């Protein structure tokens, strides 16, 4: 699994699994995903949206990570709905 493949998956309209959402959050938190990849993912999610289950997975993964999330990420993410 890699970040670019997950961007392509969402572009195709395929829903993420909980493990994929966990991977996205851990990649962002660890710094292994660069800003351009994160931007591409955010734009894809903006156009294709996450379903309610994916949003729940995302919130859960962020909460479990124990990391602070930037206000810009939260603002952009929730304003896209």
ROVEXVO-650414 format. One record per residue: residue in one letter; residue number from 1; x, y, z of N, C-alpha, C in turn. Coordinates in Angstrom, 2 decimals, m for minus. Layout:
<nodes>
+--------+-----+---------+---------+---------+---------+---------+---------+---------+---------+---------+
! residu ! num !      nu !      nv !      nw !     cau !     cav !     caw !      cu !      cv !      cw !
+--------+-----+---------+---------+---------+---------+---------+---------+---------+---------+---------+
!      a ! NUM !       X !       Y !       Z !       X !       Y !       Z !       X !       Y !       Z !
...
+--------+-----+---------+---------+---------+---------+---------+---------+---------+---------+---------+
</nodes>
This chain:
<nodes>
+--------+-----+---------+---------+---------+---------+---------+---------+---------+---------+---------+
! residu ! num !      nu !      nv !      nw !     cau !     cav !     caw !      cu !      cv !      cw !
+--------+-----+---------+---------+---------+---------+---------+---------+---------+---------+---------+
!      x !   1 !    0.86 !   m1.17 !    0.00 !    0.00 !    0.00 !    0.00 !    0.91 !    1.23 !    0.00 !
!      x !   2 !    0.57 !    2.19 !   m0.85 !    1.26 !    3.47 !   m0.80 !    0.27 !    4.61 !   m1.01 !
!      x !   3 !    0.72 !    5.80 !   m0.66 !   m0.17 !    6.96 !   m0.64 !   m0.72 !    7.28 !   m2.02 !
!      x !   4 !    0.12 !    7.20 !   m3.04 !   m0.31 !    7.52 !   m4.41 !   m1.40 !    6.55 !   m4.86 !
!      x !   5 !   m1.25 !    5.28 !   m4.55 !   m2.29 !    4.30 !   m4.91 !   m3.61 !    4.61 !   m4.24 !
!      x !   6 !   m3.55 !    5.10 !   m3.01 !   m4.78 !    5.45 !   m2.28 !   m5.45 !    6.69 !   m2.89 !
!      x !   7 !   m4.66 !    7.61 !   m3.39 !   m5.22 !    8.77 !   m4.09 !   m5.94 !    8.30 !   m5.35 !
!      x !   8 !   m5.30 !    7.42 !   m6.10 !   m5.91 !    6.89 !   m7.33 !   m7.19 !    6.12 !   m7.02 !
!      x !   9 !   m7.18 !    5.37 !   m5.95 !   m8.36 !    4.59 !   m5.57 !   m9.56 !    5.51 !   m5.35 !
!      x !  10 !   m9.34 !    6.61 !   m4.60 !  m10.44 !    7.53 !   m4.32 !  m10.87 !    8.26 !   m5.59 !
!      x !  11 !   m9.91 !    8.58 !   m6.48 !  m10.26 !    9.21 !   m7.76 !  m11.21 !    8.33 !   m8.56 !
!      x !  12 !  m11.07 !    7.03 !   m8.41 !  m11.94 !    6.07 !   m9.11 !  m13.26 !    5.87 !   m8.38 !
!      x !  13 !  m13.43 !    6.52 !   m7.24 !  m14.68 !    6.44 !   m6.50 !  m14.80 !    5.22 !   m5.62 !
!      x !  14 !  m13.69 !    4.57 !   m5.34 !  m13.70 !    3.36 !   m4.50 !  m13.51 !    3.78 !   m3.04 !
!      x !  15 !  m14.32 !    3.22 !   m2.16 !  m14.25 !    3.55 !   m0.74 !  m13.02 !    2.95 !   m0.08 !
!      x !  16 !  m12.52 !    3.66 !    0.93 !  m11.38 !    3.18 !    1.70 !  m11.81 !    2.20 !    2.76 !
!      x !  17 !  m10.89 !    1.29 !    3.11 !  m11.08 !    0.42 !    4.26 !  m10.54 !    1.15 !    5.49 !
!      x !  18 !  m10.84 !    0.61 !    6.65 !  m10.32 !    1.21 !    7.88 !   m8.80 !    1.16 !    7.91 !
!      x !  19 !   m8.21 !    0.09 !    7.42 !   m6.75 !   m0.03 !    7.39 !   m6.12 !    1.02 !    6.48 !
!      x !  20 !   m6.77 !    1.32 !    5.37 !   m6.24 !    2.33 !    4.46 !   m6.29 !    3.72 !    5.09 !
!      x !  21 !   m7.38 !    4.00 !    5.80 !   m7.47 !    5.29 !    6.49 !   m6.39 !    5.38 !    7.57 !
!      x !  22 !   m6.17 !    4.30 !    8.31 !   m5.12 !    4.29 !    9.33 !   m3.76 !    4.55 !    8.69 !
!      x !  23 !   m3.53 !    3.97 !    7.51 !   m2.28 !    4.15 !    6.79 !   m2.10 !    5.63 !    6.40 !
!      x !  24 !   m3.17 !    6.25 !    5.93 !   m3.11 !    7.66 !    5.54 !   m2.73 !    8.52 !    6.74 !
!      x !  25 !   m3.40 !    8.31 !    7.86 !   m3.13 !    9.11 !    9.06 !   m1.71 !    8.86 !    9.56 !
!      x !  26 !   m1.28 !    7.61 !    9.59 !    0.07 !    7.33 !   10.09 !    1.14 !    7.88 !    9.14 !
!      x !  27 !    0.88 !    7.87 !    7.84 !    1.84 !    8.44 !    6.87 !    1.98 !    9.93 !    7.05 !
!      x !  28 !    0.87 !   10.60 !    7.27 !    0.92 !   12.05 !    7.49 !    1.61 !   12.36 !    8.80 !
!      x !  29 !    1.28 !   11.62 !    9.85 !    1.87 !   11.87 !   11.17 !    3.37 !   11.59 !   11.20 !
!      x !  30 !    3.81 !   10.58 !   10.46 !    5.23 !   10.22 !   10.48 !    6.07 !   11.10 !    9.57 !
!      x !  31 !    5.41 !   11.86 !    8.70 !    6.14 !   12.73 !    7.79 !    6.60 !   12.02 !    6.53 !
!      x !  32 !    6.17 !   10.79 !    6.34 !    6.59 !   10.05 !    5.14 !    5.81 !   10.46 !    3.89 !
!      x !  33 !    4.78 !   11.25 !    4.08 !    4.00 !   11.78 !    2.96 !    4.35 !   13.25 !    2.82 !
!      x !  34 !    4.77 !   13.63 !    1.61 !    5.13 !   15.04 !    1.44 !    3.89 !   15.91 !    1.22 !
!      x !  35 !    4.09 !   17.20 !    1.27 !    2.98 !   18.13 !    1.19 !    2.20 !   18.01 !   m0.11 !
!      x !  36 !    2.90 !   17.73 !   m1.21 !    2.19 !   17.63 !   m2.49 !    1.27 !   16.42 !   m2.53 !
!      x !  37 !    1.69 !   15.33 !   m1.94 !    0.82 !   14.15 !   m1.87 !   m0.38 !   14.40 !   m0.98 !
!      x !  38 !   m0.16 !   15.04 !    0.15 !   m1.26 !   15.36 !    1.05 !   m2.23 !   16.32 !    0.36 !
!      x !  39 !   m1.71 !   17.30 !   m0.35 !   m2.56 !   18.23 !   m1.09 !   m3.39 !   17.51 !   m2.15 !
!      x !  40 !   m2.76 !   16.59 !   m2.86 !   m3.47 !   15.82 !   m3.89 !   m4.58 !   14.98 !   m3.26 !
!      x !  41 !   m4.29 !   14.39 !   m2.09 !   m5.31 !   13.59 !   m1.41 !   m6.47 !   14.46 !   m0.96 !
!      x !  42 !   m6.15 !   15.63 !   m0.38 !   m7.21 !   16.53 !    0.07 !   m8.08 !   17.00 !   m1.09 !
!      x !  43 !   m7.47 !   17.30 !   m2.22 !   m8.25 !   17.72 !   m3.39 !   m9.13 !   16.57 !   m3.88 !
!      x !  44 !   m8.59 !   15.37 !   m3.89 !   m9.37 !   14.21 !   m4.32 !  m10.55 !   13.98 !   m3.40 !
!      x !  45 !  m10.32 !   14.07 !   m2.10 !  m11.40 !   13.89 !   m1.13 !  m12.42 !   15.02 !   m1.27 !
!      x !  46 !  m11.95 !   16.21 !   m1.61 !  m12.85 !   17.33 !   m1.82 !  m13.81 !   17.05 !   m2.98 !
!      x !  47 !  m13.30 !   16.47 !   m4.05 !  m14.13 !   16.19 !   m5.22 !  m14.93 !   14.90 !   m5.11 !
!      x !  48 !  m14.35 !   13.88 !   m4.48 !  m15.00 !   12.57 !   m4.40 !  m15.68 !   12.30 !   m3.07 !
!      x !  49 !  m15.34 !   13.04 !   m2.05 !  m15.90 !   12.92 !   m0.71 !  m15.63 !   11.57 !   m0.05 !
!      x !  50 !  m15.62 !   11.59 !    1.24 !  m15.57 !   10.37 !    2.04 !  m16.99 !   10.08 !    2.49 !
!      x !  51 !  m17.33 !    8.81 !    2.53 !  m18.66 !    8.47 !    3.04 !  m18.63 !    8.50 !    4.58 !
!      x !  52 !  m19.78 !    8.32 !    5.20 !  m19.86 !    8.41 !    6.66 !  m18.95 !    7.41 !    7.36 !
!      x !  53 !  m18.85 !    6.21 !    6.80 !  m18.00 !    5.19 !    7.41 !  m16.52 !    5.61 !    7.33 !
!      x !  54 !  m16.11 !    6.15 !    6.19 !  m14.73 !    6.59 !    6.04 !  m14.42 !    7.77 !    6.97 !
!      x !  55 !  m15.37 !    8.66 !    7.14 !  m15.19 !    9.78 !    8.07 !  m15.01 !    9.26 !    9.49 !
!      x !  56 !  m15.82 !    8.29 !    9.87 !  m15.68 !    7.68 !   11.20 !  m14.30 !    7.06 !   11.35 !
!      x !  57 !  m13.84 !    6.32 !   10.35 !  m12.50 !    5.72 !   10.39 !  m11.43 !    6.80 !   10.55 !
!      x !  58 !  m11.59 !    7.90 !    9.82 !  m10.61 !    8.98 !    9.86 !  m10.56 !    9.62 !   11.25 !
!      x !  59 !  m11.72 !    9.93 !   11.79 !  m11.77 !   10.55 !   13.12 !  m11.16 !    9.62 !   14.15 !
!      x !  60 !  m11.50 !    8.34 !   14.06 !  m10.97 !    7.35 !   15.00 !   m9.45 !    7.24 !   14.88 !
!      x !  61 !   m8.95 !    7.19 !   13.65 !   m7.50 !    7.05 !   13.44 !   m6.75 !    8.27 !   13.95 !
!      x !  62 !   m7.31 !    9.46 !   13.75 !   m6.67 !   10.68 !   14.24 !   m6.68 !   10.69 !   15.77 !
!      x !  63 !   m7.79 !   10.32 !   16.37 !   m7.90 !   10.31 !   17.83 !   m6.93 !    9.30 !   18.45 !
!      x !  64 !   m6.83 !    8.13 !   17.87 !   m5.96 !    7.08 !   18.40 !   m4.49 !    7.44 !   18.22 !
!      x !  65 !   m4.18 !    8.22 !   17.19 !   m2.78 !    8.57 !   16.92 !   m2.18 !    9.43 !   18.03 !
!      x !  66 !   m3.03 !   10.19 !   18.72 !   m2.54 !   11.04 !   19.79 !   m1.81 !   12.28 !   19.32 !
!      x !  67 !   m1.78 !   12.51 !   18.01 !   m1.10 !   13.69 !   17.45 !   m2.07 !   14.85 !   17.33 !
!      x !  68 !   m1.54 !   16.04 !   17.42 !   m2.35 !   17.23 !   17.16 !   m2.50 !   17.39 !   15.66 !
!      x !  69 !   m3.68 !   17.78 !   15.25 !   m3.95 !   17.98 !   13.83 !   m3.97 !   19.48 !   13.58 !
!      x !  70 !   m3.36 !   19.89 !   12.47 !   m3.32 !   21.33 !   12.19 !   m4.73 !   21.85 !   11.93 !
!      x !  71 !   m4.97 !   23.05 !   12.37 !   m6.28 !   23.67 !   12.18 !   m6.61 !   23.82 !   10.71 !
!      x !  72 !   m5.60 !   24.05 !    9.87 !   m5.83 !   24.20 !    8.43 !   m6.38 !   22.92 !    7.84 !
!      x !  73 !   m5.83 !   21.77 !    8.27 !   m6.32 !   20.49 !    7.77 !   m7.77 !   20.28 !    8.15 !
!      x !  74 !   m8.09 !   20.52 !    9.40 !   m9.45 !   20.32 !    9.88 !  m10.42 !   21.25 !    9.15 !
!      x !  75 !  m10.03 !   22.52 !    9.01 !  m10.88 !   23.49 !    8.33 !  m11.14 !   23.06 !    6.89 !
!      x !  76 !  m10.08 !   22.73 !    6.16 !  m10.25 !   22.35 !    4.76 !  m11.08 !   21.08 !    4.64 !
!      x !  77 !  m10.78 !   20.11 !    5.49 !  m11.47 !   18.83 !    5.39 !  m12.96 !   18.98 !    5.62 !
!      x !  78 !  m13.34 !   19.64 !    6.68 !  m14.77 !   19.74 !    7.00 !  m15.49 !   20.76 !    6.16 !
!      x !  79 !  m14.81 !   21.72 !    5.59 !  m15.45 !   22.68 !    4.70 !  m15.73 !   22.06 !    3.33 !
!      x !  80 !  m15.13 !   20.91 !    3.06 !  m15.32 !   20.27 !    1.75 !  m16.64 !   19.51 !    1.66 !
!      x !  81 !  m17.40 !   19.42 !    2.76 !  m18.65 !   18.66 !    2.73 !  m19.82 !   19.54 !    2.51 !
+--------+-----+---------+---------+---------+---------+---------+---------+---------+---------+---------+
</nodes>
